Amino acid sequence: MVVVEFAYSDMKKMVDIPREKMVATLSELGAPSEYEPEVDKIISELTPNRPDWYSMEGLARALRAYLFNELPQYKTRKSDYLVTVDGSVAKIRPFTVCAVVVGLKLNDERIRDMMLLQEKLLATLGRRVKRFGLGLYPLEAIRFPVRYTTMKPADIRYIPLDFDREMDAGDILENHKKGQQYGHLIKGHDKYPVFIDAANKVMALIPIVNSAETGKVGVDTKDLFIEVSGTDMHACKAALNILSCTFADMGGQVLEVTMEYGKERFASPDLHTKKMGLDLKKVNKLLGITLGERQIGALLTKMGYTYAKGKVDVPPYRADVMGLVDIVEDIAIAYGYNNFKASIPDFFSPGSIISTYDAADQIMRGMGFMEAKSFVLTNKEKLGRIGSTQGVAEISNPGTVDYTVVRPTLVLDMLDTFRINKMKGLPQRFYEIGIVRDGKKSTNRLAFGLMDKKVEFAHARGFLQTLCFEKGIEFGLTKKSMQLFEPDMSCAVVSGGKEIGIFGRIRKDVLEKMGLDFDVYICELRV
């Protein structure tokens, strides 16, 4: 949940309506809000699917469209600003898009709101900086052209924000709070990504922290240089558009920056609307009502779109609109959920029992284990926590950095289940039956785990013994050294002279990486 708070008096300057109507309208739009008299502020709680609402300007934009059909037109002005992207960044943080905004009038409150918008975008759309990081720089402090390139850590030297001494990249990753928080994203590479201006000043270590000399925005700053850099070009462009539109709503003029990727050049940001087709029959079928073209056009206008002859213009700040259903949802919001009449479906479908459990499920549930279900896809960063990154099947065109490989084991997901539920009380017992990619083939595995303040080896082994007895499997345990388990509690499960699984107590350092403070035993078997 993302929280945006603002003084009613500030918002009233942008949308002149009574406080009670403002709170009610925001709630109707899908931004549940309430007035807190103790702090004299309106507080809105947002789901992460509307990053364009993470600022007061974004919410004001939505209110003006919903109440007064005011649709802003965002335009950019051409400029000579140039950013060159060196090919060396391709293996670490390959993408960046930039913009310049001039003519801003900032004060302490607006700077605070800018920083909060930046943090919220990074935490949600940026997936805690995994997909992108972003930086704001006073334009007068840097010289163009600017380069996005890589340098050896020892050669990256500057005074970072919130520090009063020069540091190199290694020092920043070890001792700066941002380095400690995000350093794992670039550690292990021979060179780190940086922005360098024409005077050879280091503007920022990407995606860690800006330079105090070129990256500190203050109340006297009127012109900004903005960069969004990361691993997902679509997400970078979406974040830059949201920032550009927000600064335009603050009174700034957005200037284009030429991005040069080798022989390829393009202007950034692109604030043109995106055209999408709209099938009225599908809209009415999905909503279960009958709306004419004029009605749909009026409802879309309330939600910030323009519509004509089956075509919808999606505003540049709407990063969440990916298909028809997203637009239909907005039509439903504008129509009003309370205006839909409850009815019984006009079709009949007889139910039937679908068998999804086998004997192993019954055995595990009978021993007091709860079933867990997790995603088949994961990423190498997570697998690195348990030392299981070798030989994994990688996705050739992943849609997100969170899911780039097929899991080779269920152990990581079991540990993740304990991490998510660690505040739910002890002891905890979970099991999962799922697919893993073992070498070049997919196989089914059964994994179960126990977590408690203290778990004895014999107690954990008892559950394995019961499972194998009920399944008619004769088994034995042999010592086998594995990076995952404590050396004296690390075993292979053997049956008929073949290894059929692993069993042991998770090492303390692995548990610390997962944020767990209790004993954990895990067993994984081929089924």
N, C-alpha and C positions, 0 to 999 in steps of 0.2 A: 504494500500500500504506500502511495506517495502522498505526502501532505503538503498543501500549499496554503499559506496563511497571508492575509493582507488586511490593512486597515480599510474599513468601509469608506472613509473619507477619501482615500487615495483612489479606490475603484470608482467612486461616484464622479470623479473628474473625467473618467473615460466612458462610463455608462450611468447616466443620470436617472436612476430609478430608486424607489424606496428600499430600505435595507431588507425588509421582510420579503419583498418581491425578488430581490437579488438572490437571497438564500433559497427561496422556493424554486426559482428558475434554474439555478445551478443544479439543484437536486433533480429536477425534471430532465435535465440534459444528461444525467449520468455522473455528475460530480457531487455526491452527497455533501451538503454543507450545513454548518450551524454557526450561530453568532456566540462568541464567548465574551460576555460583558466584563469579566475580570481583566482581560487583556485588550478589550475593545477591538477585537479582530474577528473577521470571518475566516473560518477554517474549513477547507475543502479536502476531502479524502478521495484520492483518485486511484483507479486501477492502472497498471503500467501500460495499457494499450493506447493511451492518449498522451504521448509525450509532448504534443503541442500545447497541452494545458498546464505544463509544469511551471508556468509563470503567470503573474497577474495579467500581463498583456495578452497571453493566450486565452485565458478565461474571459477577458473583456471582449476579445475578438469573437468568441463563441456567443456571448450574450448579445452583442450588437447584431449578429446575423439572425439569431433566434427571435429576437424581439422586434427588430427594425429592418430586417432584410438588407443590412449593410454588409456588402462584400468588398473587402479591400483588394486592390490590384497591386501586386508587388512587381516592381521593375528594377533592373540593374542598369548601371551606367558603365560604359566601356572605360578602360584605363590602360596604362602602360605597365602595370605591376606584373612581374613575372616570377614564378616559382618553378625551378627545375628539379626533377626527381631523378636521382642517380639509380642506376640499375642494381647497385649493391644492397639496396633495401629490400629487394624482392624476396629474400629468404627469411626475413624477420618481421617487418611491418611494412608491407609493400605499397600501401595506398595512402594518399593524402589529397584533400581538396581544401581550398582556401578562399577567403573573401576579405574585402576591406570595407569597413563601414565608417563614414565620416559625418561630422555634424552632430554628434551626440552631446547631450547635456547631462552629466552624471552628478550624483550626490552619494553620500554614504549609504542611504537606503537602497538606491538603485544598484550600486556596486554589490551590496549584500545580496540583492535579488539575482543579479547576474551570476554570482558565485553559487548560489543555491540551485539555479537552473542548470549550471554546468555540472554540479554534483549529481543531480537527479538524472540527467541524461546519461552520465557515465555509469551510474548504478543500474539503470534499467536497459535502455536501448544499447548502451555500450557494454553490457554484461560485465560490469565491474572492470572496465578498461580492456577486457580481452578482445572485444570487437573493435573498439577505437578509444583513443584518448583525444583530448582537445585542449587548445591553449589560446588565450587572449593576450595580445601584446599592444602597447601604445605604439601607434604607427610612427611617431616622430623619433622613436628610439632605435629603429632599424633602417637599414639601407638595402635597396633592391638592386639586382635580383637576389632572391633568397634561394638557398639550396637545401633540399631534403636529401641527406646522404648518410653514410656511416663512417665512424672513426673508431680507432682502437681505444679501449677504455682509459688507458693511461694518458692519452692525448686529449681527452675531453675534460677541460678544466674551465670552471666558471664559478661564480657565487650564486648558489641557488636561492630561490625565495625562502624567507624565514631563517636564513643563515647570514652570518656576517663575515665569513671567511671563504676563500677559494677552495674548491674541492675537485677531485677528479671523479670519474664515473664510479669506480669501485668504492670510493669513500661515500659517495651519495647513496649507493645501494645499501651500504652497511649502516650508515648513521643518520640519514635523512628519513623522516617518518614516511614520506611518499616512496622512497627507495625501499624501505622495509616492507611497505604494503604491496608494491607492484613490481619490485625488482625481479621476481621469479619469471616475469613475462619475457625478459631479455637475457637473463643469466644463461651462461653456457654458450653464447655466441662469441665469435672472435672479435666482432665489431658491433657497436651499438648505434641505433639510429639517432640522428640529431638534425636540428635546423640550424643553418649557418647563414648569416647575412653577408652582404657584399663587403663589409669591413672585417670579415672573418671572425665575427663575434658569435660564440655559441649562444643561440637563443633558448634552447631547451634540449634536455636529454629525453627522448621520446620512449615510452609515454609517462615519464616519471615527474619531472618538475621543470618549470621555467627558470630562466636566469633572472636574478634580481635587477640586473642592469637593463635588460630589454623586455622583460615580461611582467613588470609590476604596474597594474592599472590603478589610477587614483582619481580623485574628484576633478583634477585639472585635465584629465584625458578626454579629448574630444573625438579622436579618430582611432579606430582599432584595426589591427590585423588579426584574422581568425584562421587557425588551422585545425583540421580534424584529420587524424592519422590513425591507421589501424590495419586490420586484416580483412575487412569486409567493406568493399567499395560502396555497396548499396547503403549500408548503415552509415558510413561516413557522410555520404551525400545527404541522407535524410536528416542527420543531426545538424549539418551545416545549414540546410534550408530552414530548420526550426529556429536556429540562432539568428540567421539573417532576417527572417520575418519578424522575430521578436524585437531586434534592434531597429528595424524599419518602423515598427509600431511605437518605439520610443522616440521617433523623430529623426533617425539616422538615414543617410542615403547609402545604399549598397552599391559598391563598385565591383566590377568583374576582375578576377585575377586570372591570367593565362597560366594554365598548368601544362608543363612540358615534360612528357614521358618519352624520352628519346626522340623519335621522329613524330610521335603523336602529340597534338596540341588540342586543348579544348578550354572553353571559358568556364569559370566557376565563380559563384554558384549558378545553377540553372533554376530559375524561379518561375519557369513556364508551368501552366497547369497541364495535367496529364489527362488525356481523353480516354474514356472507357465507354463501351457500348452498354445499353440498358434494355433488357427485354421485359416489357411491361407485363406480359403474361406470366413470366417466371416470378416477377416481383409479387403480383397478386396471388399466385399459387403459394408462394412461400409464406406470405402474410395471412392468407385465408380471408382476404377481403377484396373488394373491387374498387380500384382507384383509377381515375382517368389520367391522361397525360398531363393535363393542366394541374390537377391536384398533386401529382407526383412532383412536378416541377416546383410548385409552391413549397412542398415539404422539404425538397432538397435545398432550396434557397435558404430555408430556416437553419439548415445544418451547414451552410457555408459553401455549397456547391452551386454551379450554374448548370442548367439543363436545357437542351433544345434538340428536338427531332431524334430522340433515341440515343443521344450522346451526353455524357456527364463529364464536366470539367472538374477534376480533382485538384484542390489547392496544393501548392508546393510544400506546405507544412504538414500535410496529412501522411505521415510515415506509416500509419496503421492500415491504410486502405490498400488491400492486395487483390481483391476480387469482388464479384457481385454481392456476395453475402454481407460484406462490410458496408456496402452502400444500402442494402436492404435493411440492415440493422439501424442505420441512421434514419431511414424513412419511418421505421417503426417508432423510434424515439420521438420524432417530430409529430407523428400521428397521435402519439400518447398511448402508453401501455394500458392505461385505465379505460381507453375507448374501445379496446378489443373485447368482444363479447365471448364469454366462455361457451363452448359447444362440444358436443360429443362427436368424435371423428365419424365421418360418413363412410367408413370402410370397416370390414371385420377381418381380423386375422387370428385364427385359433392358435393358442400357445402350445408349446411342446417343451419337453425337458431336453436340455442339451447337456450331454455328459462331458464335463470338463475335468473331472477328477479321476484318479486311478488309485490303486491300493496304497501307493506311497503317500499320497495326500492324506488318506484316512489314517495311516500309521502316524504320520507327523502330527496331525491334528489331535489324535488320541493321546499323544505324549505332551500336549499342551503348547505346541508351536503354532504361531500365526503365520499365514501365508503372505508373502510379499511379492509384488510384481514390479519389475523395473524395465528400463529401455534396453534394447539389444545393442544400440549404438552408444559409444562413449568417446573419449578423446585421450591422447597420449599423456597429456598433463596429469589427468586423474590416475591413469594406469601407472605413471611414474611413482606415485606414492607407495605402491606395493611392488615396485620393481618388475613390472610385467609388460614392457613395451616392445620386446623383441618378437619379430615374426607376425605382427598383427596385420589383419586385412584392412587396408585403408580405402576410404571412399574417394573415388577419383574427382568428384565434383560436389563436395559437401555444401549444404545450404547454410551451415553455421559452424563456427569453430568449436562449439560445444559437442558436436556429434560428427567425428571425422573417421572413426575406426569401429569395426565390429568387436565387441567385447570377447576376449579370449578366456574369460573366467567369470564366475558369479561372485567371487570373493569380494571384489571391490563394491559391487552393489549391496552385498550383505553388510559390509562395513558402513556404507552410506546410509542404509536403513537404520542401523544403530545410531549413527550420528544424528539423523533427523529426529529420532525418538528418544534421545538420551535424557530428556527432561520428563519423560512419561512414567518414571518409576522403575524399580528393579525387583526381581530379575526380569530379563527380557529373553524371549525365544522366538526366532523367526526361521522360516524356510522358504526356499524358492525352487521351482522347477522351470528351467528355461533353456533357450538355445544359446550356444557359444560357438565361435569360429575357432576350431582347434586345428591349426595348420591350414590345410587346403580344403577341409570339409567342415560342415556344421554338425554339431552333436548336441544331444540333450544332456543336461547336468542337473543334479539335485544338490543343493547346498543348504546346510542348516548351521545356525550359530546361536551361541549362548553368551549373554553379557550379565555380569553381576559384580559386586564389590570383590568377591573372592569366588573363583570357580576351581574346583579340584579336577585333576586329570581323570580320575576314576569316574567322577560324576558325569563329565562330558562324554567319556568313552561309553558309558552306559547307554546313552541315547543311540550311538552308532551300533552298539551290540543289539539293541532291541529292533532297530530298523532292519538290520541284516538278518536277524532271526526270523522276523515276520515275513521277510521277502524270500526266505530260504537260501540265503547266501552265506557260505562259510568264508570267514575273512581272518586276516591277521594284520598286525601293525609292525612295520619295520622302521627303524630310524632312517631318516633322510633329511639332509641339510637343505633348507630352503630359506631364501631371503625374507620370506613373509613371516616365518614362525620363530619362536624362541628356540635356540639350539637344542636344549634338552627336552623340548616338547614339540618336536617337528617329525612327523611320521608320514609314510606312504601307507595307503590301505591296499592290501594285497589279497587276491582271491584266485585260486587255481593257478598259482605261480605268476599271475599278471597283476600289474599295478592298475587298480580301478579308481583310485582317488587319493586325496590328501587330507590330513587331519592334524591339528595342532593349536597351540596358543599363540595369538598374534603378538609380535614384538612390541615393546613399549614405544620405540621411536615411530613405528608405523601408526600406532594408536594416537600418538601426539599429533601427527600430521592430520589425522581425521578429527581431532578435537575430542578424543575419548579418554577418560581417566579410569576405566574399570577393566577387569579381566575379560577377555573375549576369546572363546574357542570357536573355530570354524572347521567344518568338514565339507568337502566337495567330492561328489561321486559321479561317475559316468552312469547313465541310466538308459 
